[in-house]
C-alpha cells in the first residue's frame, strides 16, 4: 500500500476521534445532525450513541492506518519476500485483535469486563471450533519453528508443491507431480492444507533456506561386457565437467552446516558413481547435488552428455541385449 493511504487513514482517525469527543462533551445540550443530543434511544442519549459510533469509526481508521505504517516500516527493513509475508500475517493478527478489543471497549465502556468476556468466549470457542483453533496453533508453530515458509518446496501428507501462501488457518501449495504430470513438473493445480497438519504429519522440505539443495541419482544400465572402470570414470568426468565446481561450492556450505551439529558424515564434494549388480545388466547410479527446481533440467542434460560419450566408445561400452543402440 502507498504511504499516503496510511497517513490519510490516521488523519481520518484523528478527525473522527475529535468529533467523538466533541459530541460526547455536548451530549446533553447540543444537536447532532439536527437532532437534540439529549434525546434518549434505548436508554442511551443520542449524543452518546453518536459519540460511540464516531469513536468506533476512528478506531477502525486508526487500526488500518497504523497497520499500513507498521507494515511499510518493517517491509523497508525486510528485503526478503518470505519475511514480508510473515510480517504481514503477524501484523494483521495483532492489529485485528487490538481493534476488536478497542471497539468492544468503546461500545461497552467496560474495558476490564470486555477482557474477561473475551476470556470466557475464548474458552467456549476452544470446544466449539477445535479444528480452526488447531490450525491457528499450527500457524504459530510454523512462524516459530519454521518447518517451511513461503517459496519452499515441500511434501506434506502425500501432497507436494511450492508454498504460495501461509495464512492463519491454511497453507496453499502450487502442486508439482501429482496425478497429471511427473518429474517434479508443475501440474497447475492448487492444494489447500489446514495448518494443523504440521502438528501431526511429516513435513519434507526440499528447499530450506539454510541449504536449498538435495541429492539426486541418475541411473544408467550397461551390459556385463562393458569396461566398467572406463564407463565409471566417463560418468564422473561428464558430471564433473557439468556440475563439479558448482557442486563443490554447495558442499562447502553443507559442511559448514554440519559442523554446527553433532552429526558426522563423510560428504564427497564432486559427483560420485555407485555400481549395482542386476540379473542381466550392471547399473551405474550417478549421485550429485542439485537445486530441486533444476532437477529435471540437470538430469536431461546429464543423460544427453553421457549417452553421447558412451556412443563414442562402442567397443568399450556395451548396452544390455534388450537395448538397441
C-alpha positions in Angstrom: 0.0 0.0 0.0 1.1 3.6 -0.6 2.2 5.7 2.3 -0.4 8.5 1.6 -3.2 6.0 2.2 -1.8 5.1 5.6 -1.4 8.8 6.7 -4.9 9.5 5.3 -6.3 6.8 7.5 -4.6 8.1 10.6 -5.7 11.7 9.9 -9.3 10.5 9.4 -9.0 8.6 12.7 -7.9 11.8 14.5 -10.7 13.7 12.9 -13.4 11.2 13.9 -11.8 10.9 17.4 -12.1 14.7 17.9 -15.6 14.7 16.6 -16.5 11.9 19.0 -15.0 13.8 21.9 -16.9 17.0 20.9 -20.2 15.2 20.5 -19.7 13.4 23.8 -19.0 16.7 25.6 -22.2 18.3 24.2 -24.4 15.3 24.5 -26.8 17.0 26.9 -27.4 20.4 25.4 -26.4 20.2 21.8 -27.6 18.9 18.4 -26.3 16.2 16.1 -27.5 16.1 12.5 -30.3 18.4 13.6 -31.4 16.1 16.4 -31.1 17.2 20.1 -28.3 15.1 21.6 -30.2 14.8 24.9 -32.9 12.6 23.2 -32.7 9.0 24.6 -32.7 6.0 22.4 -32.9 2.7 24.3 -31.8 4.3 27.5 -28.8 6.0 25.8 -28.8 9.6 24.8 -28.5 10.3 21.1 -25.3 12.3 21.7 -23.6 9.4 23.5 -24.7 7.0 20.7 -23.3 9.3 18.1 -20.1 9.7 20.1 -19.6 5.9 20.3 -20.3 5.5 16.5 -17.8 8.2 15.7 -15.3 6.7 18.2 -15.7 3.2 16.6 -15.1 4.7 13.1 -12.0 6.4 14.5 -10.7 3.2 15.9 -11.2 1.3 12.6 -9.3 4.0 10.6 -6.6 4.2 13.3 -6.1 0.4 13.3 -5.9 0.3 9.5 -3.6 3.3 9.1 -1.2 2.1 11.9 -1.2 -1.4 10.3 -0.1 0.1 7.0 2.6 2.3 8.5 4.0 -0.6 10.6 3.9 -2.9 7.6 5.7 -0.4 5.4 8.3 0.3 8.0 9.1 -3.4 8.5 9.0 -4.1 4.8 11.7 -1.5 4.2 13.9 -3.3 6.7 13.0 -6.8 5.4 14.0 -7.2 1.8 13.1 -10.9 1.7 9.6 -11.5 0.3 9.3 -14.6 2.6 9.8 -12.4 5.7 7.5 -9.7 4.4 4.7 -12.4 4.0 5.2 -13.5 7.6 5.4 -9.9 9.0 2.1 -9.1 7.2 0.3 -12.0 8.8 1.6 -11.2 12.3 0.6 -7.6 12.0 -2.8 -8.4 10.6 -3.4 -10.7 13.6 -2.1 -8.2 16.2 -3.9 -5.1 14.9 -7.0 -7.1 14.2 -7.3 -8.3 17.8 -6.4 -4.9 19.2 -9.0 -3.2 17.0 -11.8 -5.7 18.1 -10.9 -5.2 21.7 -10.9 -1.4 21.3 -14.3 -1.5 19.5 -15.9 -3.6 22.3 -14.4 -1.4 24.9 -15.8 1.8 23.3 -19.2 0.1 22.8 -19.5 -1.2 26.4 -17.2 1.3 28.3 -16.2 -1.7 30.4 -12.6 -2.5 29.4 -12.0 -5.0 32.2 -15.3 -6.6 31.5 -14.5 -6.9 27.8 -11.2 -8.6 28.5 -12.9 -11.0 31.0 -15.7 -11.7 28.5 -13.2 -12.4 25.8 -11.5 -15.0 28.1 -14.9 -16.7 28.7 -15.8 -16.6 25.0 -12.3 -18.0 24.1 -12.8 -20.9 26.5 -16.1 -21.7 24.8 -14.7 -21.3 21.3 -12.0 -23.8 22.3 -14.6 -26.6 22.4 -16.8 -25.3 19.5 -14.0 -24.6 17.0 -11.3 -27.2 17.7 -10.1 -27.7 14.2 -9.7 -24.0 13.3 -8.0 -23.5 16.7 -5.6 -26.3 15.9 -4.9 -24.7 12.6 -4.2 -21.4 14.3 -1.8 -23.2 16.7 -0.2 -24.8 13.6 0.3 -21.4 12.1 2.0 -20.2 15.3 4.2 -23.3 15.1 5.1 -22.6 11.5 6.1 -19.0 12.4 8.3 -20.0 15.3 9.8 -23.4 14.3 10.0 -22.7 10.5 9.3 -26.2 9.1 8.7 -24.3 5.9 7.9 -20.8 4.6 6.6 -19.1 1.5 8.7 -20.2 -1.5 9.8 -23.5 -0.2 9.2 -26.8 -2.0 7.6 -29.3 0.4 5.8 -32.6 0.7 3.0 -32.9 3.3 0.6 -35.8 3.7 1.1 -37.1 0.1 0.9 -33.6 -1.4 3.9 -32.0 -2.9 4.4 -28.5 -4.2 5.7 -25.0 -3.8 4.4 -23.0 -0.8 2.5 -20.0 -2.3 0.9 -18.7 0.9 0.8 -19.4 4.7 -2.4 -17.9 6.1 -3.7 -18.1 9.7 -5.6 -21.3 9.0 -4.4 -22.8 5.7 -1.3 -23.3 3.7 -1.6 -23.0 -0.1 0.7 -25.1 -2.4 1.2 -24.9 -6.2 1.2 -28.6 -6.9 4.1 -30.5 -8.6 4.0 -34.1 -9.7 0.5 -35.3 -8.7 -1.7 -37.3 -11.0 -1.3 -35.1 -14.1 2.4 -34.8 -14.5 5.7 -36.3 -13.3 9.4 -35.5 -12.9 8.7 -32.7 -10.5 6.9 -30.6 -13.0 4.1 -28.1 -12.1 0.6 -29.5 -12.6 -1.2 -26.2 -12.5 -3.4 -27.3 -9.6 -3.7 -25.6 -6.2 -3.6 -27.6 -3.0 -5.0 -26.2 0.3 -4.0 -27.8 3.5 -5.0 -26.9 7.1 -2.1 -25.7 9.1 -2.9 -28.3 11.8 -1.3 -31.0 9.6 2.2 -29.8 10.7 1.3 -30.9 14.2 0.6 -34.5 13.3 2.3 -35.2 9.9 5.8 -35.5 8.4 6.9 -32.3 6.6 9.6 -32.8 3.9 11.3 -29.5 3.0 13.4 -29.7 -0.2 14.5 -26.0 -0.3 15.1 -25.0 3.3 16.7 -21.5 3.3 19.8 -22.6 5.1 20.6 -25.3 2.5 18.2 -25.4 -0.5 19.7 -28.4 -2.3 19.0 -32.1 -2.5 20.9 -35.2 -3.7 19.7 -36.8 -6.9 20.6 -40.0 -8.6 20.7 -40.8 -12.4 20.7 -44.5 -13.4 22.4 -45.9 -16.5 22.3 -49.6 -17.4 25.2 -51.3 -19.3 26.0 -54.8 -20.3 28.4 -57.0 -18.4 30.7 -56.9 -21.4 31.3 -53.2 -20.7 34.7 -51.9 -19.5 33.2 -51.0 -16.1 36.2 -48.9 -14.8 36.3 -46.9 -18.1 32.5 -46.3 -18.0 32.5 -45.3 -14.4 35.3 -42.8 -15.0 33.5 -41.4 -18.0 30.3 -40.9 -16.0 32.3 -39.0 -13.3 34.1 -36.9 -15.9 30.9 -35.8 -17.7 29.1 -35.0 -14.4 32.1 -33.2 -13.0 32.5 -31.1 -16.2 28.9 -30.0 -15.9 28.4 -29.7 -12.2 31.7 -30.1 -10.4 32.7 -26.5 -9.4 29.1 -25.6 -8.6 28.6 -28.7 -6.5 31.9 -28.2 -4.7 30.8 -24.7 -3.5 27.5 -26.1 -2.3 29.2 -28.9 -0.4 31.4 -26.4 1.3 28.3 -24.7 2.5 26.8 -28.1 3.5 29.9 -28.9 5.6 29.6 -25.6 7.4 26.1 -26.5 8.4 27.2 -30.0 9.5 29.9 -28.5 11.7 27.2 -26.8 13.7 25.6 -30.1 14.6 26.8 -33.3 16.3 26.2 -35.3 13.1 29.3 -36.7 11.5 29.1 -37.5 7.8 31.6 -38.1 5.0 30.5 -36.0 2.1 32.1 -36.0 -1.3 32.4 -32.6 -3.0 32.3 -34.0 -6.6 29.8 -36.2 -8.3 30.2 -39.9 -7.5 29.2 -43.2 -9.1 27.8 -46.3 -7.3 27.6 -49.7 -9.0 24.7 -52.1 -8.6 24.7 -55.6 -10.0 21.4 -56.7 -11.6 20.5 -60.0 -13.2 21.0 -59.0 -16.8 23.0 -55.8 -16.6 25.1 -53.5 -14.4 23.5 -50.3 -13.2 25.5 -47.2 -12.6 24.0 -44.7 -10.2 25.4 -41.2 -10.6 25.0 -39.2 -7.4 25.1 -35.4 -7.4 23.8 -32.3 -5.6 21.2 -30.1 -7.3 18.6 -27.5 -6.6 15.1 -29.2 -6.6 13.7 -26.8 -9.2 16.5 -27.6 -11.6 16.4 -31.3 -11.0 14.8 -32.4 -14.3 16.7 -29.9 -16.4 20.0 -31.1 -15.0 19.0 -34.8 -15.4 18.1 -34.3 -19.1 21.4 -32.6 -19.8 23.4 -35.3 -18.0 21.6 -38.0 -19.9 22.5 -36.3 -23.2 26.1 -35.8 -22.4 26.6 -39.4 -21.0 24.9 -41.1 -24.0 27.0 -39.1 -26.4 30.2 -40.1 -24.6 29.1 -43.7 -24.4 28.3 -43.9 -28.1 31.7 -42.5 -29.0 33.3 -45.7 -27.5 31.0 -48.6 -28.6 33.9 -51.1 -28.3 34.2 -50.4 -24.6 30.7 -49.5 -23.5 28.0 -52.1 -24.3 24.3 -51.8 -23.6 22.1 -54.7 -22.4 20.9 -57.0 -25.2 17.4 -55.8 -24.8 18.5 -52.3 -25.6 19.2 -51.1 -29.1 21.9 -48.6 -29.8 
